[in-house]
């Protein structure tokens, strides 16, 4: 821990026990075995269950619907990764107030615009990345990989269901 109370090698994954969050935790743990993962969400039990799968992880209760979701963290993580929908930008604003780098992979264009307008009045002291284009990109990448096995492809029909709740 440094003088600012920051744990330099910890990443908070909010929505960390969902399908995508757990996969991200698995990848981060495999590639960075010493990285401390904070698996977070509304259910402490679910967070603990996923955290138990990794050597340096713990479950944390965080509810993005609270006004200041990061208020009760004992230490400042090196980064926050939002994998849960933060519809009121509570988690985003909580991270920005604490100058914690923030990555959100759940945003769609309209929500990005709203979030950017909410952040505009104050300068940022840490990076903020709002993204969701990966969803469409993954679909196109998988379709292209599958199509490459054929000499000719006339069309590809794709149906996808994105779930906002688990």
Secondary structure by P-SEA (a helix, b strand, c coil): cccccccccbbbbcccccaaaaaaaaaaaaaccccccccccccaaaaaaaaaaccbbbbbbbbcccccccccccccccbbbbccccccaaaaaaaaaaccbbbbccccaaaaaaaaaaaccccccbbbbbbcaaaaaaaaaaaaaaacccccccbbbbbbbbbccc
